[in-house]
Amino acid sequence: MSNFIKAVPGMNRSVIYTDNDGRNFRFSGGTLTWRNHNPGNAHPGHISKKNNQIGVAYELAVFPDYESGHNALLDVLKITYADSSIDEMMQSYAPPHENNTKKYIKFLQNVTGVKDNKKIKDFTPNEFEKLWKGIEKMEGAKEGTITEIFQITKVCTNAKGIISSLFVNENWISKEQCIQLAKQGLVDLEVCTSHLGNTFLRTPSSTSFQEKLDSIIEKKYEEKA
């Protein structure tokens, strides 16, 4: 498994990780808890940073692996909600405007066996384990797909100012070749069609991975063979 050191949002609500060798991997499909390595859906902050947070995607912390995200959840329970009961914690952790809070509370009370106002700091080790396992089950980590992808770092235009070639994976490739990569999800670009029927590439606003193509034009004119 790669050692991920950075993560940013990609297109179509994917998350793109960069490892310490500079390779990039798209986590797509599945659930956000899986894509973020964040089984408790912890928010960015000092607890997440203490547990190796490497990015933020869709307002939630992103971790390099499940273990880091899991440890962040444990710290949230032990530190943030230590003096709260399950009922009290869920009003903040899973508020009614975002969740079926009553259903969440009932589920955790049933799996832990704690149905009174017992504070989390007073849970037995067995009750605490059942609590975090219950939360991870409710948050629902479901695996998706991991794909290695490439970043466009330079572009070249023809005499009409239209992008004709792009620099990817140490090579210049044609726009047509890049369109095929985009269709396969191997670059973080959208394939679009103009009202005249022309096909072109566009950097979607939803990505923090791929720079805007018009900002990385290195050559105004295509190189002569």
N, C-alpha and C positions, 0 to 999 in steps of 0.2 A: 504494500500500500504506500502511495506517495506521501511525503511529508509536506502537507499543505501549509503555506505561509501567508496566503492572502486570498480573500474571496470578495466578489462583487456581484451585483445583479446582472443577469443576462436577459436576452429577449425571451418573451413568452414565459415570464416568471421562473426562468431557470436561474441557477446559481453557478458562477464560473470560478473555479479554484485554480490558483497558481501554486506549483510546488517549488521546492528549493532548487530544482534544475531548470526552472523557467518554463516548464510545460504547463499547458492549460487544459482543464477538464470541465466539461459542462455536466451538471447534475440536473436532469429534467424529468418531468413526470413524477409519479409518486406523490408524497405529501411534503409540505413545506418543512415539517419537522425533520424529515429525512434529508431533504435538499440542504438544509442549514446545519445538519449534525446537531440539532437542538431539540432533544426529546421532550423538554419541558416548555418549549417556546419562550425561553427567557429573553428579556429585553436587553438592549445594550446598557452598560453601566459598569460600576466598579466591580461588582461580583462577576459579571461576564468577562471583564478584562483580566481579572485575577485567574480565571480559568481558561486562558489562552484564546480569547476571542480574536478572530483574524479578519472580521469584516461585519458589515451590516447589510441585510437584504430584506426588503419588504417590512421594514421597521423592527425586525428581530435580529438578535445576535447570530453570527455565524461562527462555528467552531471548526477546528481542523479534523476532528473525529468525534465519534459518539461518546467516548469516555470523557472528553473535555466538557461536552454539552451536558452529559449526565451529572458530572461533578458540580456544574453550575446550578443545576436544579436542586441538588442536595444542599448547596450553600444557601440558595434562596429560601428553602424551607427552614433551615437551621438558623438563619440570620434575620431575614426579612419578616418571616412569619412565625418566629419562635414563640411569641406571646399570643398567638391567635389560635382559635379553634378552627376546625374545618369550615364551619359556616362562615366565620369572620374572614378567613383567608380567601375564600372563593368570591366574596363580594368585590375583592380587588384583583385577584388572580384571574378569574373568569367572570367579569362583570356582566350583568344582564343585557346590556346593550350589544354585547358581542357573542354571548353564549346562552345556552339553556342552563343557567346557574343552578336552579333547583334540582335538575336532573344530575348535574355534575356532583353536587353536594350529596345527594342520596346515594349515588354510585360509590363515592369515597367512604361514606359512612358504612355502607354495606361491606365493602372489601376490607376495611380496617377493623370493623366491629366497634368503632368509636362513634357513638351517636349522641354524646352529651357535649358539654363545652370544654372538654379536656384540651389543654394547650398543647401545641405540637412539641414544645420542648419537654413535655412530660410523657410523650409517647414512649412505649417500650420499643426496644430495637425491632421486634417483630412487627409492631404496629407501624413504625416509621417506614420499614421496608415495604409493607403493603401499601402505604400512602404513596410513595414515589412510583411504585410499580403501577398503581392505579392511575396516577396522573399521566404517566407515559402512555398507558393504554388509551386513555381518553384523548390525549393530544394526537395519537394515531400516526406513528411513523410507518409509512408504507414505501417500499423501495421503488425507484424508478429506473432511469437509464443513465449510465456514465459514458461520455464520449469525449475523446481527446479532440480539441479544436485549435484553430490557429488565429492569430491576430494579424490584421493588415497593418503594416507599419509605414508604407509609402505608396503613393499612387502617381501615375503618369497620365497626362492628357494628350489628346491629339491636337492638330492645328485648330480644330473647332472648339477646343476647350472641353471636350467630352472625355471622361475617363476611359482609357484604352487598355491599361495594364496596371496590375497591382502586385506589390511585393509581399509574399507570404511564404513562411517556412524556408527562408533563405533563397527564394527564387522569385523572379518576375513571371507572372502568369497573365494570360489575357483576361479581359472582362468576361468572356464567355466561359472560360474555365472556372473563374471565381463564382459565376452564377451557379454552376453545377455544384461547387462546394457549399454554397449557401443553401441550395435545395436539399443537400444532404445533412445540413445542420453543422457543418464543419468550420464555418466562420459565423460570426455573430452579426449577420447582415440580412436585411429583408430583400426579397426579389419582388420588384414592383413593375407594373405595366402602365405606361402613359396613355392618355386619351387617343394618341396617334398609333398605339399598338407597339411602341418601343419598350423593350425590357431594360430596366436599370436596377442598380443596387442602391440601397439606402440604409444608413445607420439608424435603427429604431431608437426612439427617445427612452425606451425602457431599459436600455443597456448602459452599464457603466464600464464595460469591458472594452468595447471597440470605439476608438476615437472617430469623430465625424470625418468622413472621407475628404470633404473639401478643406479640412484643416491640416491634412498630411500630404498635400500635393507637393512632391519633390521636384518633378520635372514638368514643365509646361507642354513639352512636345515629345512625342514618342521617339525613342531612339531609332536611328537608322541602322539597318542590319549591316 
